[in-house]
Amino acid sequence: MQLNHVTLPANDYAASVAFYTALGLQQIVAAPPRYARFEMPCATGAGPTLSFEVVAGGHAGTAEIFLHCDDVDAEVTAAEARGIRFDHPPRDEAYLWRCAPTRDPAGNRIILYHAGAGQRFPPWRIDGRTGD
């Protein structure tokens, strides 16, 4: 299995479009005032997609999504230049990932990260495997 698509709840269509565009995603579907879809940058061409849907009733802001980057520092620098603010600069976490978290306009946590081998093969992996 591979992650293909994620839909996040949102409160404000225009603010969410601006946020994900500033984050560096390319908008491929616009259905205001309710829905937008973005394509993730991918070296092989067709990457996974991320969308948001404006919801009523306070369900926005409850999701957390990790977006993989080869170079978290460069991606954060580029996103900051486009107006995105991060909770803290990229840093190496105890679980061996380099992370920089932010929030979209609805309050959903968006974490730019690089895990390397630590994503699938951390030293504490249950079966003890260290690689494929």
C-alpha positions as CSV (number, residue, x, y, z in Angstrom):
1,M,0.0,0.0,0.0
2,Q,1.0,3.6,-0.6
3,L,-0.5,6.8,0.6
4,N,-2.4,8.2,-2.4
5,H,-4.7,10.9,-1.1
6,V,-5.7,12.7,2.1
7,T,-8.7,15.0,2.7
8,L,-8.5,17.4,5.6
9,P,-11.4,19.3,7.2
10,A,-11.3,23.1,6.8
11,N,-13.2,26.2,7.9
12,D,-12.1,28.8,5.3
13,Y,-11.8,28.0,1.6
14,A,-9.7,31.0,0.6
15,A,-7.4,30.9,3.6
16,S,-6.8,27.1,3.0
17,V,-6.1,27.6,-0.7
18,A,-3.6,30.3,0.2
19,F,-1.9,28.2,2.8
20,Y,-1.4,25.0,0.7
21,T,-0.3,27.1,-2.3
22,A,2.3,28.9,-0.1
23,L,3.4,25.5,1.3
24,G,4.4,24.7,-2.3
25,L,1.6,22.4,-3.4
26,Q,0.0,22.8,-6.9
27,Q,-3.8,23.3,-6.9
28,I,-5.4,20.9,-9.5
29,V,-9.1,21.1,-8.5
30,A,-11.0,24.2,-7.4
31,A,-14.7,23.8,-6.3
32,P,-15.2,26.9,-4.1
33,P,-16.5,27.4,-1.6
34,R,-16.3,23.8,-0.4
35,Y,-13.5,21.8,-1.9
36,A,-9.9,22.0,-3.4
37,R,-7.4,19.4,-4.3
38,F,-3.6,19.8,-4.6
39,E,-0.9,17.7,-6.1
40,M,2.2,16.9,-4.1
41,P,5.6,17.6,-5.7
42,C,7.1,14.3,-6.8
43,A,10.3,13.5,-8.6
44,T,8.7,10.8,-10.6
45,G,5.9,13.0,-11.9
46,A,2.5,11.9,-10.5
47,G,2.6,12.3,-6.7
48,P,-0.1,11.8,-4.1
49,T,-2.8,14.4,-3.7
50,L,-4.1,16.3,-0.7
51,S,-7.5,18.0,-0.5
52,F,-9.5,19.9,2.0
53,E,-13.3,20.2,2.4
54,V,-14.9,23.0,4.2
55,V,-17.0,21.5,7.0
56,A,-19.6,22.8,9.5
57,G,-19.8,21.9,13.1
58,G,-16.2,22.3,14.4
59,H,-14.6,19.2,13.0
60,A,-11.7,21.1,11.4
61,G,-8.4,21.2,13.2
62,T,-8.4,17.6,14.3
63,A,-6.0,16.1,11.7
64,E,-2.2,15.7,11.7
65,I,-0.4,15.0,8.5
66,F,3.3,14.4,7.9
67,L,4.7,15.6,4.5
68,H,8.0,14.0,3.6
69,C,10.8,16.2,2.4
70,D,14.3,15.2,1.2
71,D,15.6,18.5,2.7
72,V,13.3,19.8,5.5
73,D,15.5,22.9,6.0
74,A,15.2,24.0,2.4
75,E,11.5,23.4,2.2
76,V,10.9,25.3,5.4
77,T,13.0,28.2,4.2
78,A,11.0,28.3,0.9
79,A,7.7,28.1,2.7
80,E,8.6,30.8,5.1
81,A,9.6,33.1,2.2
82,R,6.0,32.5,1.0
83,G,4.5,33.5,4.3
84,I,4.2,30.2,6.2
85,R,5.0,30.3,9.9
86,F,6.3,27.2,11.7
87,D,6.0,26.4,15.3
88,H,9.8,26.0,15.5
89,P,12.7,25.7,13.0
90,P,13.5,22.2,11.7
91,R,15.0,20.1,14.5
92,D,16.0,16.5,15.0
93,E,13.5,14.7,17.3
94,A,14.2,11.9,19.7
95,Y,12.4,9.5,17.4
96,L,15.1,10.2,14.7
97,W,13.1,12.4,12.3
98,R,13.9,15.9,11.4
99,C,10.6,17.9,11.7
100,A,9.2,21.4,11.4
101,P,5.5,21.7,12.4
102,T,2.9,24.3,11.3
103,R,-0.8,24.5,11.3
104,D,-3.2,25.2,8.3
105,P,-5.9,27.8,8.7
106,A,-8.3,25.2,10.1
107,G,-5.8,24.2,12.9
108,N,-4.8,20.9,11.4
109,R,-1.1,20.1,12.2
110,I,1.1,19.9,9.1
111,I,4.6,18.5,9.8
112,L,7.3,18.7,7.2
113,Y,9.7,15.9,8.0
114,H,12.5,13.7,6.8
115,A,12.8,10.3,8.5
116,G,15.4,8.4,6.4
117,A,15.8,4.8,7.4
118,G,14.3,5.7,10.8
119,Q,10.8,5.7,9.4
120,R,10.7,2.0,8.6
121,F,13.7,0.7,10.5
122,P,14.2,2.6,13.8
123,P,16.5,1.0,16.3
124,W,13.5,0.1,18.5
125,R,11.7,-1.8,15.7
126,I,9.8,-4.7,17.2
127,D,11.3,-7.4,14.9
128,G,14.8,-6.0,15.1
129,R,15.1,-5.6,11.3
130,T,17.5,-2.8,10.2
131,G,16.8,-2.8,6.5
132,D,15.0,-4.4,3.6
